[in-house]
């Protein structure tokens, strides 16, 4: 039996999805601004490795948005890159970095995982691409064919011990099979 883990991104629907399903998957990790939605419910908060350097460790903007309880955050900005990793001349992407870190930690801990992705769609074709006001979505720096190759590699690297599923909108750019229909996002 696989341990269910949730990875939350910043998709435009994530606040509504979270209100409906936040207590249905035990371990929750989030990327970047999704901490605003997940808050203290997070197991790990994934940030890019240059976030602290560029923000000078103050988290001022984030403290203004979610309050001073930010002091209890469990931050990951240095990713576990063994037993598997990917090489990318485009500096990678937070989605891949987070997937690999979560599944590497589970592999080392000998815990089979079903990694459920929500709000991690990499779809920038709509007028609203993220839940928060202002700012811009993380750019998709990697060409689609290369990015898809890395995602297929992640599935192969961690199979059969782990499984990656997509709870986000279908059809999807992500090559992962749809997850539990009861937890999957449905446009309202």
BELQUITA-V192493 format. One record per backbone hydrogen bond with DSSP energy under -0.5 kcal/mol. NH is the residue of the N-H (numbers start at 0). CO is the residue of the C=O. E is the energy in kcal/mol with one decimal. If there is no record, write none. Layout:
[[NH | CO | E] [NH | CO | E]]
This chain:
[[2 | 111 | -3.4] [4 | 113 | -2.4] [5 | 26 | -2.8] [6 | 115 | -3.0] [7 | 5 | -0.5] [7 | 28 | -2.5] [8 | 117 | -2.8] [10 | 118 | -0.8] [13 | 10 | -1.7] [16 | 12 | -2.2] [17 | 13 | -2.8] [18 | 14 | -2.0] [19 | 15 | -1.2] [20 | 16 | -2.0] [21 | 17 | -2.1] [23 | 20 | -2.3] [26 | 3 | -1.1] [27 | 25 | -0.5] [28 | 5 | -3.2] [29 | 43 | -2.1] [30 | 7 | -2.3] [31 | 45 | -2.8] [33 | 30 | -2.3] [34 | 31 | -1.4] [35 | 32 | -2.2] [36 | 33 | -1.1] [37 | 33 | -2.5] [38 | 34 | -2.6] [40 | 37 | -1.7] [41 | 38 | -1.4] [42 | 27 | -4.8] [43 | 27 | -0.9] [44 | 73 | -2.8] [45 | 29 | -3.5] [45 | 43 | -0.6] [46 | 44 | -0.5] [46 | 75 | -2.5] [50 | 47 | -1.8] [53 | 49 | -2.4] [54 | 50 | -1.9] [55 | 51 | -0.9] [55 | 52 | -0.6] [56 | 51 | -1.4] [57 | 54 | -1.7] [62 | 58 | -3.1] [63 | 59 | -2.1] [64 | 60 | -1.5] [65 | 61 | -2.8] [66 | 62 | -1.7] [69 | 66 | -1.0] [70 | 67 | -1.6] [71 | 68 | -1.8] [72 | 69 | -1.7] [74 | 72 | -0.8] [75 | 44 | -3.0] [80 | 78 | -0.6] [90 | 87 | -1.3] [96 | 92 | -2.7] [97 | 93 | -2.8] [98 | 94 | -2.5] [99 | 95 | -2.8] [100 | 96 | -2.3] [101 | 97 | -2.8] [102 | 98 | -2.5] [103 | 99 | -2.7] [104 | 100 | -2.5] [105 | 101 | -2.0] [106 | 102 | -2.3] [107 | 103 | -2.7] [108 | 104 | -2.0] [109 | 106 | -1.5] [110 | 105 | -3.0] [111 | 109 | -0.6] [113 | 2 | -2.3] [114 | 112 | -0.6] [114 | 162 | -3.2] [115 | 4 | -3.5] [115 | 113 | -0.7] [116 | 114 | -0.5] [116 | 164 | -2.5] [117 | 6 | -2.3] [123 | 121 | -0.7] [128 | 126 | -0.6] [130 | 9 | -1.5] [140 | 138 | -1.4] [145 | 142 | -0.6] [146 | 142 | -2.7] [147 | 143 | -2.8] [148 | 144 | -1.7] [149 | 145 | -2.1] [150 | 146 | -2.1] [151 | 147 | -2.6] [152 | 148 | -2.1] [153 | 149 | -2.2] [154 | 150 | -2.0] [155 | 151 | -2.3] [156 | 152 | -3.5] [157 | 153 | -1.8] [158 | 154 | -0.9] [158 | 155 | -0.6] [161 | 157 | -3.0] [162 | 112 | -2.4] [164 | 114 | -3.0] [165 | 176 | -2.5] [166 | 116 | -3.3] [166 | 164 | -0.5] [167 | 116 | -0.5] [176 | 163 | -0.5] [178 | 165 | -2.1] [182 | 179 | -1.5] [183 | 179 | -1.3] [184 | 166 | -3.4]]
